Structure formats: C-alpha cells, structure tokens
Amino acid sequence: MSGEKRPAANSFGSAQLVKRAKSDAKVAGSSAVAVVNGSAQNGALIQAVPRTSSLQSPVMELTGHSGEVFAARFDPTGQVIASGSMDRSILLWRTSGACDNYGILTGHKQAVLDLHWSRDSKVLFSASADMHLASWDVETGERIRRHPGHEEVINCMDVSKRGEEMLVSGSDDGYIGIWDPRTKDAVNFIETNFPITAMALAEAGNELFTGGIDNDIKVWDLRKQAVSYTLLGHTDTVTSLQLSPDNQTLLSNAHDSTVRTWDIRPFAPADRRIKTFDGAPTGQERNLFKASWDPKGERIVAGSGDGTVAVWESRTGKLLNKLPGHRGAVNDVRFSPNDEPILVSASSDRTLLLGELGR
C-alpha cells in the first residue's frame, strides 16, 4: 500500500544512528567538529577573527558520510541541514552549537542526488539514482512513501512554493515527473528529448525551467505541457537552476564553467541573458555542481571542481570570495535562509563545511 509508512533501518532515537563528526583539529569546547581555517592551538587565531554569526567557530567541518556528498539543504527555519550522499544515506545536522548529526534516514538503494524540504520543515523529499523519489518524516525518521515510475537515475527535483504541495522530478530517462506527495504514483510524465539534469519550479507553479545535456534551458508551460521559450547561451550540460528570491531572474550553472543569470519576466527582451559569472571551473569530475542565491538576491554562490566555493555580487558580477577548505570538488552550496551570513557546502571529499561570511 502506498499510504503505509515504512520505518527506516533503525530506530530514529537509537544512539548508533548518531555519527559524531570526527575531529582533525581540536576546537575549544568541542571535539565533534574541526575548524578548517585555524592553525594556532586552542583556537587563538579563531578568537581574533571578527565574528558575523552564532556558529561556534567561523568554520565547522561536518563529517560522517562515507561517500561523496552531492546535496545539502537548510530547512526553511535555517536550524537544520540535510545532506545526501553516494553512501545512500541522508544525514540530519543542527546548525547551532557543535552542529551535531542527530539522525540518519536510510532506505535508498543508490546515491542520494537531490533534496528539498516541505514548507513546514516536517517532511524531507529526496531524489536518488535508484530511480525513486522518497518522502521522509524527519521527526520520527520514518520513510513516508516511495515514488516509483522513472526508468533511469533521477538527477533533480523541486517542490512547489505555494498552494497544494507538488513535486517535479527530472531524470536521465528524459521525462519530467509530476507528483502529488500524498500518492505513490506520478500524476503525469512529460516526455522530452534529452536527459534532464537541472530544474526549477516557478513560484506560481505553472512554469517549469529545465536544463539538460543539450546545453539549453527550456521554459515549460505545465498547463499546456509544452515549451514556451528556450534560453540559449550555455555550451555544455546545465547542472543547476534556481529562481531569485523576487522570482524575476533565473540562475544557472553548467559544465562550460560559467554561472549565468537570465531575465524571466513575462515581457523581457528577446535576449534574456543578464550576466555571466566566471570563477567556478568544472574540472575533471563533471558532477552536477549547484549554484544558488542568498535570501535577498544580492549574492550568488557556486561550487566548483577545484575544491573552492565562489561568491559573487549578483548585480555587478564581481567575484567577492574564493573560499578554500575542501579537499575535493564542491557539489552543492547554499546560504542559510535566515538573516545569518552562513553557507553550507557539500563535497566529494565526504564532508560538509558550515562557515560564516562577512556581511
């Protein structure tokens, strides 16, 4: 029965679920995390850094995954982070104090490639290489439902911003899936000509932006199930899409080592390109690197193949920071949704870094 809840592999409250982060460098008051950007003993250097957040240290290293980390998402409150990995698990972390890993969600049979939270922070949705979407009750750790139907790896997904909760998914099988999370099977599948590697759902829910291996960004009218127009400019696979906070600009990242912004207002000029941002090279791994906005739309951040995080001013395109610390490609990076200037980055080095930016 699709309505049945299937428990995760272990009781959510079990002590063996909690994987404490391993420490590479001792931090005053906590051995659960490592500070990456401090070399002096007892945190002497760290205490001298002007602080801009409530994090215990300017940079916290979160370890516990045993495979590449492909996705990291703050919940809408900014108090919790979920991370998805090649190791098939989803780990839940607190963003305050020692940034404890307090839970693990297990059940996917292949890598977890994308994650999204429900608006009330009670449910987490996941997309996996095992060709299934899943929904999870994060309070109990139970899997609520599996959503079968795709025939290849599911690379990406998004959740509606208002109205009835709706999921969309994009897969290597070339289909867009449309789902009501309350039911097991898809509401509809829309066939396209190429594998889909990135997607973003418009706030009103009637427009969907997709990117794929054909390098183009297609804008779909979901009511007509047809492409309204196409955004041309990338010269390699599109790896991520996200709408700006005011819903007027689309942000894209691609394997051509560029991040771009596009004017998606209804009566925009025919050439909708706004800016191209350089500084986040794809490198050799060619994972689906993500780019995202800050909550005010003033800064843009992207992961890259060189192990750094690039931060730009969205209006001017100026590169503000190249943040080091990871020892592998940075696959996902997100700003905290609340007022604190905090970033989380997820890497092929199996770690997440939670760090503060200057204001």
NORFEN-V388531 format. One record per backbone hydrogen bond with DSSP energy under -1.0 kcal/mol. NH is the residue of the N-H (numbers start at 0). CO is the residue of the C=O. E is the energy in kcal/mol with one decimal. If there is no record, write none. Layout:
NH CO E
NH CO E
This chain:
3 0 -1.1
5 142 -2.2
13 10 -1.6
16 13 -1.7
26 29 -1.3
29 26 -2.4
42 39 -1.0
43 40 -1.6
46 42 -2.2
48 45 -1.3
59 353 -2.9
60 33 -1.4
61 351 -3.2
68 346 -2.3
69 83 -1.9
70 83 -1.6
72 81 -2.5
74 79 -2.5
77 74 -1.8
80 92 -2.5
81 72 -2.5
82 90 -2.2
83 70 -2.2
84 88 -1.5
85 67 -3.1
87 84 -1.6
89 104 -1.8
90 82 -2.0
91 102 -2.5
92 80 -2.8
93 99 -2.3
94 78 -1.9
98 95 -2.1
101 91 -1.7
102 91 -1.1
104 89 -3.0
111 84 -2.4
112 126 -2.4
113 126 -1.5
115 124 -2.2
117 122 -2.7
120 117 -1.5
123 135 -2.0
124 115 -3.5
125 133 -2.6
126 113 -2.4
127 131 -1.4
128 110 -2.7
130 127 -1.2
132 146 -1.7
133 125 -2.0
134 144 -2.2
135 123 -2.2
136 141 -2.9
137 121 -1.8
140 136 -2.6
142 5 -2.0
143 134 -2.4
144 134 -1.3
146 132 -3.0
153 127 -1.7
154 169 -1.6
155 169 -1.5
157 167 -2.0
159 165 -2.4
166 178 -2.5
167 157 -2.3
168 176 -2.0
169 155 -2.4
170 174 -1.1
171 152 -2.6
173 170 -1.7
175 189 -2.7
176 168 -2.4
177 187 -2.5
178 166 -2.9
182 179 -2.4
186 177 -2.7
187 177 -1.5
189 175 -2.6
191 173 -2.1
195 170 -2.5
196 210 -2.5
197 210 -1.7
199 208 -2.2
201 206 -2.8
204 201 -1.1
207 219 -1.8
208 199 -3.0
209 217 -2.5
210 197 -2.5
212 194 -1.2
214 211 -1.4
216 230 -2.0
217 209 -2.6
218 228 -2.5
219 207 -3.4
220 225 -3.1
221 205 -2.2
224 220 -1.8
225 220 -1.4
227 218 -3.5
228 218 -1.0
230 216 -3.3
237 211 -1.7
238 252 -2.6
239 252 -1.4
241 250 -2.0
243 248 -2.8
246 243 -2.1
249 261 -2.4
250 241 -3.0
251 259 -2.7
252 239 -1.8
253 257 -1.2
254 236 -2.8
256 253 -1.2
258 276 -2.2
259 251 -2.5
260 274 -2.2
261 249 -1.9
262 271 -3.0
263 247 -2.2
267 264 -1.6
273 260 -2.7
276 258 -3.9
288 286 -1.8
289 330 -1.7
291 300 -2.6
293 298 -2.0
296 293 -1.7
299 311 -2.2
300 291 -2.5
301 309 -2.0
302 289 -2.0
304 280 -3.3
306 303 -1.1
308 322 -1.8
309 301 -2.4
310 320 -2.4
311 299 -2.9
312 317 -2.5
313 297 -2.5
316 312 -2.4
319 310 -2.7
320 310 -1.7
322 308 -3.1
329 303 -2.8
330 345 -2.0
331 345 -1.5
333 343 -2.4
335 341 -2.6
341 339 -2.2
342 354 -3.0
343 333 -2.4
344 352 -2.2
345 331 -2.9
346 350 -1.9
347 328 -2.8
349 346 -1.3
351 61 -2.0
352 344 -1.9
353 59 -2.9
354 342 -2.3
355 57 -2.0
356 340 -2.9
